[in-house]
Amino acid sequence: MDNKRKYVIPGDVVTTGPFRPEQNVELVGNKIISTTIGISEIYDDSVKVIPLTGKYIPKINDLVIGKVISHTSLSWELDINSCYVGFLPAQDVFGRDFSAHADELTSKLKSGDLVAARIANFDRTRDPLVTISDRDLGKIDTGDLVKISPSKVPRLIGKRGTMIQMIEMATDAAITIGQNGWVVVSCEAPEGLLKAKKAIEMVNEKAHVANLTDQVKEMLESKGES
């Protein structure tokens, strides 16, 4: 069976045979060809490709912000703004002596919780394994989630961290940036929080602008609402 989800680019043969082409694929002879970058899915008798624009493709060692969506007796599933789900094994949180019967997973993390995690393992054929066992990782207790396009993350960090440092210094906010485009902002002062979020959204919308740093700086230095 080749109905496994796989990463495809335009021109890749998703499958051959009596399938009905649906989204982002075309039938050429007896081959079903992808017309976009994405993840192919074969379901019953139909084939489609889920496009990857704006979605995060996991890379090993990336720091990501994830949201707990569900759990089994052995792991949590995290939404990581990807077409893949992040798997966080219970052992990673409870330690090696973890027992599926004795330790209730929801005592540590429940649906809706935000987590700072690292991609531990990923090979495109299955959902990535994530870990929270380094320091500075784990459940995020405070802060607002801001979502930006993963492709804009380098711009938000800036050359050698200049952009994010400028935003943090001007607003006294603490900002955690996930490579998956999810950013958590926490700040004691409400106006600092608002400005920091506004600056992040500015970078997301104007990442292509040459004098972006100056524009963000000007907004951060302006008094009151602009």
VENNORTA-V333648 format. One record per run of one state. SS is the DSSP state (2 for helix, 1 for strand, 0 for the rest). FROM is the first residue (numbers start at 1). LEN is the number of residues. If there is no record, write none. Layout:
ss=SS from=FROM len=LEN
ss=SS from=FROM len=LEN
//
This chain:
ss=0 from=1 len=5
ss=1 from=6 len=3
ss=0 from=9 len=4
ss=1 from=13 len=4
ss=0 from=17 len=3
ss=1 from=20 len=2
ss=0 from=22 len=3
ss=1 from=25 len=4
ss=0 from=29 len=2
ss=1 from=31 len=4
ss=0 from=35 len=3
ss=1 from=38 len=6
ss=0 from=44 len=2
ss=1 from=46 len=6
ss=0 from=52 len=4
ss=1 from=56 len=1
ss=0 from=57 len=6
ss=1 from=63 len=9
ss=0 from=72 len=3
ss=1 from=75 len=5
ss=0 from=80 len=2
ss=1 from=82 len=1
ss=0 from=83 len=2
ss=1 from=85 len=5
ss=2 from=90 len=5
ss=0 from=95 len=10
ss=2 from=105 len=3
ss=0 from=108 len=6
ss=1 from=114 len=8
ss=0 from=122 len=7
ss=1 from=129 len=3
ss=0 from=132 len=6
ss=1 from=138 len=3
ss=0 from=141 len=3
ss=1 from=144 len=4
ss=0 from=148 len=2
ss=2 from=150 len=8
ss=0 from=158 len=1
ss=2 from=159 len=13
ss=0 from=172 len=2
ss=1 from=174 len=4
ss=0 from=178 len=4
ss=1 from=182 len=5
ss=0 from=187 len=3
ss=2 from=190 len=17
ss=0 from=207 len=5
ss=2 from=212 len=10
ss=0 from=222 len=5
//
